[in-house]
Amino acid sequence: MTHRFGRYELTPLVDGVFSTSSEVLIHPAGESARAAAIAKVGPKISIVVNCFALAGEDGLTLIDAGTGPSWGEALGHAPAAMAKAGIAPEAVKRILLTHLHGDHALGLFDGDKPVFANAEIVVPASDFAFFGDEAKRETVPENKRGGFAITATLKKLYAGRIRTAAPGEVMPDISLIPLPGHTYGHSGYLLEGGAQPLLFWGDALHLAGLQSADPDLGLAYDLDSALAIHSRRGVLERAANEGWLVAGSHVEGISRVERSGQGYRLARTD
C-alpha cells in the first residue's frame, strides 16, 4: 500500500518478524514493574522489522535497509518487498539510516559487495563517529558491539558514498531528529510538506502498545536506557503536541499519538 505525503510517495516494506524472549524487557522501577510487563506479553515477543521507500522527483530514497540474510529465514524479506513494489536496488539513490544496528543496516551488504550500487548512504553523524571509533569498543558490552563491524563494512563497501548528517534538513522536506539512547546517534526522520508531518522514529518504540502506555519500559538492546526513556517520552509528547503522524521500524502502520492516562496510545490512521 502506498501513501502520498507532500512531494513523496511512501511505500512501507516489511523485512520480517524478529522473535525473542520477553526477558529482554527492562524497567527502571525495578523487578515488579518488569515482571508486570512480561506477564502482559507472555514468554515471547514478536517485533516487526520495517523499512520504507520514498519516491520523489529526486529519485528513490530508502529509510533503513533491513537485515539482509544475516538474521535467519523470518527476516531479510525487504528485497522481495522492494521487487514486489517495482523497486530495483540499482534505482535507489540514497538510504537514510536511523542508526547502525543490524536490522537497519545489514541489508546494505551482500557478502563483500554492496547491495545498492548507486546509492548514497546517509548516516547520523554521531552514530557514525561513535561506531567508527574502535577505541570506543571496550566501553560497550560485548553483546552490543555489532555497530562497530557494521560501520567498518560500510566504510569499505560504500567508500566515497557515505554522507554523515547533523540534526536538520538532509534533503527537501526531510529533517534528521536526534533520538539518542538506543544508540548514541539514534535518530528519526521528519517528513514535512504534506497535510500532516510524518516522523519515522526508528527504534524509539519496539512495542507499540506497552511502551506508549508506559514509556519507561525499555528493551535490553538500548546502549543508554535512561537516555532512551528521555527520548521516547520526548518524542511521544512532541508528536502529540504537534500533530505528527508516526511510523516506526518496529511498529505496524502509520499512527497518530494520543495522550491516554499517564501515558500515550498509538491510533492507526492507515
C-alpha positions, 0 to 999 in steps of 0.5 A: 500500500502506498501513501502520498505525503507532500512531494513523496510517495511512501511505500512501507516494506516489511523485512520480517518478524524478529522473535525473542524472549520477553526477558529482554524487557527492562524497567527502571522501577525495578523487578515488579514493574518488569515482571508486570510487563512480561506477564502482559506479553507472555514468554515471547515477543514478536517485533516487526522489522520495517523499512520504507521507500520514498519516491520523489522527483529526486529519485528513490530514497530508502529509510533503513535497509533491513537485515539482509540474510544475516538474521535467519529465514523470518527476516531479510524479506525487504528485497522481495518487498522492494521487487514486489513494489517495482523497486530495483536496488540499482534505482535507489539513490540514497538510504537514510539510516536511523542508526547502525544496528543490524536490522537497519543496516545489514541489508546494505551488504551482500557478502563483500559487495554492496547491495545498492550500487548507486546509492548514497548512504546517509548516516547520523553523524554521531552514530557514525563517529561513535561506531567508527571509533574502535577505541570506543569498543571496550566501553560497550558490552560485548553483546552490543558491539555489532555497530562497530563491524557494521560501520567498518563494512560500510566504510569499505563497501560504500567508500566515497558514498557515505554522507554523515548528517547533523540534526536538520534538513538532509534533503527537501522536506526531510529533517534528521531528529536526534533520538539518542539512547538506543544508540548514541546517534539514534535518530528519526526522520521528519517528513514535512510538506504534506497535510500532516508531518510524518516522523519515522522514529526508528527504534524509539518504540519496539512495542507499540502498545506497552511502551506508549502506555508506559514509556519507561519500559525499555528493551535490553538492546538500548546502549543508554536506557535512561537516555532512551526513556528521555527520548521516547517520552520526548518524542511521544509528547512532541508528536502529540503536541504537534500533530505528527503522524508516526511510523516506526521500524518496529511498529505496524502502520502509520499512527497518530499519538494520543495522550491516554492516562499517564501515558500515550496510545498509538491510533492507526490512521492507515 
